[in-house]
Amino acid sequence: MASISPSTVLSAAVMIGDAVDAAGRSTRSGSTGSSGSTGVRIPRSPAPTATAARVLQTADRYLGVPYVWGGNTPETGFDCSGFTKYVFAKQGIQLPRTSREQARVGQGVELDFGALQPGDLMMFAEPGEAISHVAIYVGDGRIIHASSAAGEVTYLDLGGDRAAWYLQNLVVVRRMR
């Protein structure tokens, strides 16, 4: 039996979506779009639950806090998993410290943008490597995360120019209840 990684499936779905768009079907019913340069169509997200809304409001307060490897407070800076752990803890949801450990808690969610809900944790890994990044799904194709590339806590549009790595390397989505 052959094994296919989730990132391979997601990449194939992106290519199929590009082919459909190229064939002249530029919109889908129910899609809005973060389309940007990636060609990915991401369906409009449902409204966040009350808990997810509080998590996202908390996360937004830390925009611009510097990225610091190993950082886990706004005073010292955040790395990706330190940020998610801190933000969720402010809402009474305890997460483990690392992105690899966070990938094992909560409820698993299908790797399909139609299944994602605001407040979900998205984990990323290079092919054949361990999980190396975590972000919080904001909804409508956006994430908030402590980004080493940006050097701070920031938003990222998954349909934009800088989204390719994230789309290609999404491996796990978890929902905290």
C-alpha positions, 0 to 999 in steps of 0.5 A, a space after each residue: 500500500 502506498 503512503 501519501 503525505 497530507 502535504 502532497 494531497 494539499 499540493 495536488 488540490 492546489 494544482 487541481 484548483 489552478 487547473 480549474 481556474 485556468 479552464 475558465 471557472 474563476 469562481 465557485 459558489 460560496 467562495 470568496 476569496 483569498 486568491 492572491 498569487 497562489 491561485 488558492 480559493 479559500 471558502 468564507 469561514 463560519 463565524 468564530 465560536 465565543 471561545 475562538 473569538 476571545 482567542 483571536 482578540 487576545 492574539 491580536 493584542 500581541 501584533 508586533 511583539 518580536 519573534 524570539 526563538 524560545 520566547 513565550 511572553 510578550 515581555 521577552 518575545 514569542 516563538 510560534 509555539 510560545 505565542 499559541 501557548 500563551 494566547 490560549 492560556 489567557 482563555 483557560 486552554 492549556 497547550 503543551 510548549 512545542 508545536 510538535 506537542 501541540 499537534 497531538 492535543 485537541 480534535 483533529 481536523 481534515 486538511 481542507 480549507 472548507 473544514 477549518 474554523 477560526 481559532 484552529 491551530 495549523 501545524 507545518 512541516 517540511 517534507 520528511 521533517 518534524 513539525 516546525 511551525 504553528 499558527 492560529 487560523 483567523 478565518 477567510 484564509 488568514 493566520 496569525 503567528 509569531 513569524 521568524 521570517 517577519 520577525 514578529 507576531 503578524 497576520 498572513 494571507 494564505 492567498 498572498 505572495 508569501 503563502 506558498 510555503 505554508 500551503 505546501 507544508 500544512 500537515 496537521 490542523 487541531 481544534 481546541 474545544 
